[in-house]
């Protein structure tokens, strides 16, 4: 019913979050919504973390949502994360961990109750077993405890292990990786900051991603639009494509990469007069050095209200940025100009064409 209302308004589009359990019901629902709205629907998010036959099978199943939709009058596009995400998670907030099967109830407990539960070897074993179960699906990668990096800890005993892996901690303590992780988290009052899904340098994984970027069932993205400022580093996805995808691994040409991160998303959203360098269009221009463009080290920057922190990284090789024809970055310095404007559906956007139309 809501999708039918969306169809009555020019320049609108649809987004869908299928959740961790991507299944046939979600595939059908996305197609139904797209068809009812007569709008493209992008779902969030398709990510490739490893290069295995099982991962390829999972990805192809998720991409089949587009094939199904197109056969049934809809148009579904996968928003694909172009790099391995580095995120910071803990047992205090529980975000991401709570998506593991059987873990949701644990995070509904108070901090004190959680700590007591974690002290119980049987309950600890239960959590570990469920995290590694078939039911966990792609989230089971989160349970590669030994590869997690300890980003920050809050007790003297564990400070020397910051920026080391849980596997290294476990070896030092003579414990299994999950047990070592739990012991450290308990000592920290569950605040221990952990980083799973570390960036990989394997050529085959980047080749896999490169093929996805050029598939008409995907669009590059998933910056998270600031939803998880203190956790996730995908804000730099476009620069990562140029740095990793083009220069370091050569899985896509520079011209193709620019098309994928400019014109293609602009057309998906139906943004008027943007996405191309074209006479009469808005002059939104990034001038960069193709031989050096990239992303610096990720760190916390505490410049939000009340001194709250956010995950940040400096870009390099990007010397000038022009918005609406006015320079906002010159020689890598902010000019103070604010020529941007809010884009509104219908006024600044058109209804993008569906597949086959």
MARDO-129854 format. One record per residue (C-alpha): residue in one letter; y, z, x; residue number from 1. Coordinates in Angstrom, 2 decimals. Each point is the difference from the previous one (the first is absolute). Layout:
BEGIN
A,Y,Z,X,NUM $
...
END
This chain:
BEGIN
X,0.00,0.00,0.00,1 $
X,2.41,0.86,2.81,2 $
X,-0.85,-3.22,1.84,3 $
X,0.85,-2.04,-3.10,4 $
X,3.44,1.62,-0.07,5 $
X,0.48,-0.87,3.68,6 $
X,-0.63,-3.65,-0.93,7 $
X,3.15,0.02,-2.12,8 $
X,2.30,0.65,2.97,9 $
X,0.94,-2.63,2.57,10 $
X,-0.60,0.64,3.68,11 $
X,-2.47,2.85,-0.42,12 $
X,-3.18,0.56,1.94,13 $
X,-2.98,2.38,0.02,14 $
X,-1.50,2.44,2.47,15 $
X,-3.35,1.77,-0.38,16 $
X,-1.64,2.83,1.92,17 $
X,-3.78,-0.20,-0.51,18 $
X,-0.60,3.22,1.92,19 $
X,-2.77,0.75,2.43,20 $
X,-2.82,-1.16,-2.26,21 $
X,0.65,-3.74,-0.19,22 $
X,-2.51,-1.24,-2.57,23 $
X,-0.78,-2.65,-2.63,24 $
X,1.96,1.88,-2.66,25 $
X,3.14,-0.11,2.12,26 $
X,-0.52,-3.70,0.71,27 $
X,-0.21,-0.76,-3.71,28 $
X,2.93,2.26,-0.86,29 $
X,2.27,-1.65,2.58,30 $
X,-0.86,-3.43,-1.38,31 $
X,0.63,1.16,-3.57,32 $
X,3.38,1.51,0.88,33 $
X,1.11,-3.09,1.92,34 $
X,-1.05,-2.30,-2.82,35 $
X,1.73,2.13,-2.65,36 $
X,3.25,0.08,1.99,37 $
X,-0.32,-3.56,1.30,38 $
X,1.13,1.39,3.32,39 $
X,-1.41,0.19,3.48,40 $
X,-1.49,3.41,0.73,41 $
X,-0.22,1.40,3.51,42 $
X,-2.29,2.93,0.71,43 $
X,0.43,2.60,2.72,44 $
X,-1.55,-0.10,2.52,45 $
X,-2.59,-1.99,1.92,46 $
X,-0.46,1.37,3.52,47 $
X,-2.37,-1.04,2.79,48 $
X,-0.91,2.78,2.40,49 $
X,-3.21,-1.23,1.64,50 $
X,-1.74,-3.31,0.61,51 $
X,-3.49,0.42,-1.47,52 $
X,-2.10,-1.97,-2.50,53 $
X,0.38,2.87,-2.47,54 $
X,3.78,-0.09,0.31,55 $
X,0.07,-3.77,-0.48,56 $
X,-2.17,0.39,-3.09,57 $
X,2.34,2.68,-1.38,58 $
X,3.08,-2.12,0.62,59 $
X,-1.52,-3.08,-1.61,60 $
X,-0.98,2.03,-3.06,61 $
X,3.57,1.23,-0.35,62 $
X,1.40,-3.51,0.48,63 $
X,-2.33,-1.19,-2.76,64 $
X,2.45,1.67,-2.39,65 $
X,2.26,-3.01,0.56,66 $
X,-2.80,-2.47,-0.69,67 $
X,-0.95,1.80,-3.20,68 $
X,3.60,0.18,-1.21,69 $
X,0.65,-3.67,0.67,70 $
X,-3.05,-0.97,-2.01,71 $
X,1.24,2.11,-2.92,72 $
X,3.66,-0.97,-0.22,73 $
X,1.47,2.57,2.37,74 $
X,1.21,0.11,3.59,75 $
X,-0.84,2.97,2.24,76 $
X,1.21,0.36,3.61,77 $
X,-1.15,2.59,2.55,78 $
X,2.76,1.76,1.91,79 $
X,-1.59,0.14,3.44,80 $
X,0.96,2.47,2.72,81 $
X,0.30,-2.08,3.18,82 $
X,-0.85,2.76,2.46,83 $
X,-2.01,3.18,0.34,84 $
X,2.00,2.82,-1.54,85 $
X,0.74,3.14,1.91,86 $
X,0.52,2.84,-2.40,87 $
X,0.52,3.73,0.38,88 $
X,-2.08,2.12,-2.34,89 $
X,-1.12,3.61,-0.28,90 $
X,-2.02,2.44,-2.10,91 $
X,3.21,1.60,-1.30,92 $
X,1.44,-2.89,-2.03,93 $
X,-3.44,-1.58,-0.37,94 $
X,1.37,-3.47,-0.63,95 $
X,-2.52,-2.74,0.90,96 $
X,-2.73,2.62,0.58,97 $
X,0.03,0.66,-3.76,98 $
X,-1.19,-3.57,-0.58,99 $
X,-3.37,0.83,1.57,100 $
X,-2.73,0.62,-2.62,101 $
X,-0.37,3.66,-0.84,102 $
X,3.13,1.02,1.92,103 $
X,2.44,-0.07,-2.93,104 $
X,-1.04,3.41,-1.35,105 $
X,0.37,1.51,3.46,106 $
X,3.68,-0.94,0.15,107 $
X,0.67,1.51,-3.40,108 $
X,-0.69,3.41,1.53,109 $
X,2.68,2.17,1.58,110 $
X,0.38,-0.11,3.78,111 $
X,-1.66,3.40,0.33,112 $
X,-2.95,-1.10,-2.17,113 $
X,-0.38,-3.21,2.00,114 $
X,-0.14,1.92,3.26,115 $
X,-2.71,2.27,-1.38,116 $
X,-1.97,-3.01,-1.23,117 $
X,0.24,-1.64,3.43,118 $
X,-1.40,3.11,1.63,119 $
X,-3.20,-0.49,-2.03,120 $
X,-2.43,-2.17,2.06,121 $
X,-1.75,-1.29,-3.13,122 $
X,3.23,-1.11,-1.68,123 $
X,1.22,-1.52,3.25,124 $
X,-3.24,-1.99,0.22,125 $
X,0.44,-1.10,-3.61,126 $
X,3.48,-1.42,0.69,127 $
X,-1.23,-1.81,3.10,128 $
X,-3.00,-1.46,-1.84,129 $
X,2.13,-1.29,-2.90,130 $
X,2.56,-1.52,2.37,131 $
X,-2.79,-1.99,1.67,132 $
X,-1.77,-0.98,-3.22,133 $
X,-0.40,-3.49,-1.39,134 $
X,2.24,1.05,-2.87,135 $
X,2.90,0.33,2.45,136 $
X,0.00,-3.77,0.52,137 $
X,2.71,-1.17,2.41,138 $
X,1.40,3.53,0.11,139 $
X,-3.06,1.07,1.99,140 $
X,1.84,-1.32,3.05,141 $
X,2.19,3.07,-0.37,142 $
X,-3.04,2.11,0.85,143 $
X,-0.22,-1.36,3.54,144 $
X,1.19,3.47,1.00,145 $
X,-0.55,-0.40,3.72,146 $
X,2.46,-2.91,0.21,147 $
X,2.84,1.84,-1.78,148 $
X,2.95,0.80,2.24,149 $
X,1.51,3.47,-0.13,150 $
X,3.69,-0.75,-0.48,151 $
X,1.35,3.54,-0.25,152 $
X,-1.48,3.49,-0.05,153 $
X,1.62,3.41,-0.43,154 $
X,-2.02,2.49,2.03,155 $
X,-0.04,0.52,3.76,156 $
X,-3.77,-0.43,0.15,157 $
X,0.14,-3.57,-1.25,158 $
X,3.35,-1.18,1.45,159 $
X,-1.71,-1.52,3.08,160 $
X,-1.92,-2.32,-2.33,161 $
X,3.05,-1.67,-1.53,162 $
X,-0.25,-3.82,0.32,163 $
X,-3.70,0.33,0.78,164 $
X,-2.85,-0.83,-2.35,165 $
X,-1.98,2.39,-2.16,166 $
X,-3.02,-1.23,1.97,167 $
X,1.54,1.34,3.22,168 $
X,0.78,3.29,-1.73,169 $
X,-3.56,0.25,-1.32,170 $
X,-1.48,-0.61,3.43,171 $
X,2.20,2.71,1.48,172 $
X,-0.97,2.51,-2.69,173 $
X,-3.68,-0.98,-0.12,174 $
X,0.22,-0.77,-3.72,175 $
X,-0.64,-2.94,-2.28,176 $
X,3.24,-2.02,-0.56,177 $
X,0.49,1.04,-3.63,178 $
X,-0.61,3.65,0.82,179 $
X,2.49,-0.15,2.87,180 $
X,2.58,-1.63,-2.28,181 $
X,-0.50,2.67,-2.67,182 $
X,0.24,2.88,2.47,183 $
X,3.29,-1.34,1.36,184 $
X,1.37,-0.59,-3.52,185 $
X,-0.88,3.53,-1.05,186 $
X,1.78,1.42,3.06,187 $
X,3.08,-2.08,-0.88,188 $
X,0.08,1.10,-3.62,189 $
X,-1.12,-3.58,-0.88,190 $
X,3.17,-1.53,1.49,191 $
X,-1.74,-1.88,2.84,192 $
X,1.36,-3.57,0.03,193 $
X,-2.68,-2.66,0.48,194 $
X,0.15,-3.74,0.57,195 $
X,-3.00,-2.07,-1.18,196 $
X,-0.28,-3.81,0.02,197 $
X,1.31,-0.53,3.49,198 $
X,1.22,-3.46,0.94,199 $
X,-2.70,-2.14,1.53,200 $
X,0.47,-2.74,2.56,201 $
X,-3.13,-1.99,-0.78,202 $
X,0.66,-3.72,-0.21,203 $
X,-2.57,-0.53,-2.77,204 $
X,1.72,2.44,-2.37,205 $
X,3.35,-1.74,0.46,206 $
X,-1.67,-3.36,-0.58,207 $
X,-1.42,1.42,-3.25,208 $
X,3.49,1.15,-1.02,209 $
X,1.51,-3.34,1.00,210 $
X,-2.37,-1.83,-2.34,211 $
X,0.96,2.35,-2.82,212 $
X,3.72,-0.61,0.52,213 $
X,-0.46,-3.71,-0.55,214 $
X,-2.21,0.39,-3.09,215 $
X,1.87,-0.93,-3.19,216 $
X,-1.50,3.09,-1.65,217 $
X,2.06,2.32,2.21,218 $
X,3.56,0.84,0.92,219 $
X,0.98,2.01,3.07,220 $
X,1.63,3.33,-0.78,221 $
X,-0.67,3.65,-0.88,222 $
X,3.00,1.58,1.70,223 $
X,-0.42,2.79,-2.60,224 $
X,3.71,-0.31,-0.81,225 $
X,0.64,3.48,1.38,226 $
X,-2.57,1.70,-2.22,227 $
X,-1.54,2.00,2.85,228 $
X,2.86,0.41,2.45,229 $
X,-1.68,2.77,1.98,230 $
X,-3.45,-1.58,0.16,231 $
X,-0.42,-3.76,0.27,232 $
X,1.30,-2.51,2.55,233 $
X,-0.43,-3.28,-1.90,234 $
X,3.80,-0.34,-0.29,235 $
X,-0.17,-2.19,3.12,236 $
X,-2.55,-2.47,-1.39,237 $
X,2.13,-3.13,0.42,238 $
X,0.79,0.77,3.65,239 $
X,-3.69,0.79,0.61,240 $
X,-0.94,-3.47,-1.27,241 $
X,2.35,-1.60,2.53,242 $
X,-1.05,2.31,2.84,243 $
X,-3.75,0.29,-0.53,244 $
X,-0.91,-2.95,-2.19,245 $
X,2.12,-2.63,1.73,246 $
X,0.66,1.03,3.59,247 $
X,-2.82,2.32,1.06,248 $
X,-3.00,-1.35,-1.92,249 $
X,1.12,-3.49,-1.02,250 $
X,-1.72,0.05,-3.40,251 $
X,2.94,-1.66,-1.75,252 $
X,2.81,-2.26,1.18,253 $
X,3.59,1.23,0.14,254 $
X,1.02,-2.46,-2.71,255 $
X,-2.84,1.06,-2.29,256 $
X,0.75,3.69,0.55,257 $
X,3.66,-0.43,-0.91,258 $
X,-1.01,-1.90,-3.13,259 $
X,-2.43,2.79,-0.95,260 $
X,2.57,2.81,0.31,261 $
X,3.01,-1.82,-1.50,262 $
X,-0.54,-2.93,-2.36,263 $
X,-3.40,1.03,-1.37,264 $
X,0.97,3.51,-1.26,265 $
X,3.33,-1.33,-1.29,266 $
X,-1.87,-2.57,-2.08,267 $
X,-2.54,2.58,-1.21,268 $
X,2.82,2.17,-1.36,269 $
X,2.10,-2.98,-1.12,270 $
X,3.07,1.04,1.99,271 $
X,2.74,-2.57,-0.45,272 $
X,1.58,-1.75,3.00,273 $
X,-1.74,2.14,2.61,274 $
X,-2.99,-0.38,2.29,275 $
X,1.12,-3.18,1.74,276 $
X,2.82,-1.14,2.26,277 $
X,1.49,-2.50,-2.41,278 $
X,3.50,-1.28,-0.71,279 $
X,1.56,1.86,-2.91,280 $
X,-2.48,2.89,0.19,281 $
X,0.79,3.55,1.09,282 $
X,0.26,0.33,3.76,283 $
X,-2.55,2.73,0.65,284 $
X,-0.95,-0.64,3.63,285 $
X,-1.90,1.90,2.70,286 $
X,0.52,-1.27,3.55,287 $
X,-2.72,1.13,2.38,288 $
X,-1.57,-0.80,3.35,289 $
X,-3.46,-1.39,-0.68,290 $
X,-1.13,1.03,3.50,291 $
X,0.82,3.68,-0.42,292 $
X,0.28,0.88,-3.70,293 $
X,-2.06,3.06,-0.78,294 $
X,-0.24,3.62,-1.09,295 $
X,0.60,3.04,2.18,296 $
X,-1.87,3.29,-0.06,297 $
X,-0.21,1.77,-3.36,298 $
X,1.65,3.41,-0.18,299 $
X,1.53,2.43,-2.48,300 $
X,3.72,-0.28,-0.66,301 $
X,1.56,2.99,-1.78,302 $
X,3.02,-1.56,-1.67,303 $
X,-0.77,0.36,-3.71,304 $
X,1.69,2.50,-2.35,305 $
X,-0.76,3.65,0.92,306 $
X,-1.19,-1.21,3.40,307 $
X,-3.25,-1.46,-1.33,308 $
X,-1.80,-2.40,2.28,309 $
X,-1.18,-3.58,-0.33,310 $
X,-2.32,-2.21,2.04,311 $
X,2.11,-2.39,2.05,312 $
X,-0.29,-2.65,2.69,313 $
X,2.64,-2.03,1.80,314 $
X,-0.22,-3.77,-0.07,315 $
X,0.62,-2.02,3.14,316 $
X,0.76,-3.67,0.50,317 $
X,2.04,-0.11,-3.23,318 $
X,3.61,-0.46,1.04,319 $
X,1.85,-1.11,-3.13,320 $
X,-0.44,0.48,-3.74,321 $
X,2.19,-1.78,-2.56,322 $
X,0.05,0.97,-3.69,323 $
X,1.85,-2.11,-2.56,324 $
X,1.68,-1.78,2.90,325 $
X,1.33,3.18,1.62,326 $
X,-1.32,1.47,3.25,327 $
X,-1.45,3.51,-0.39,328 $
X,-1.80,0.16,3.38,329 $
X,1.68,-1.46,3.08,330 $
X,-1.60,0.26,3.43,331 $
X,-2.38,2.58,-1.45,332 $
X,2.86,2.21,-1.24,333 $
X,0.87,0.74,-3.62,334 $
X,3.45,-1.33,-0.89,335 $
X,0.55,2.30,-2.96,336 $
X,0.20,-2.92,-2.45,337 $
X,-1.72,0.36,-3.39,338 $
X,0.03,-3.47,-1.59,339 $
X,-3.34,0.40,-1.79,340 $
X,-0.31,0.14,-3.75,341 $
X,-2.54,1.17,-2.56,342 $
X,-2.10,-2.86,-1.35,343 $
X,-0.77,0.14,-3.71,344 $
X,-2.79,-1.77,-1.84,345 $
X,1.12,-2.92,-2.11,346 $
X,3.41,-0.14,1.67,347 $
X,-1.15,-0.35,3.60,348 $
X,-3.57,-1.08,-0.68,349 $
X,-1.89,-2.66,-1.91,350 $
X,-3.50,0.13,-1.44,351 $
X,-2.33,-1.21,2.73,352 $
X,-2.48,-2.69,-0.93,353 $
X,-3.58,1.05,-0.68,354 $
X,-2.92,-1.54,1.89,355 $
X,-0.74,-3.48,-1.31,356 $
X,3.26,-0.29,-1.96,357 $
END
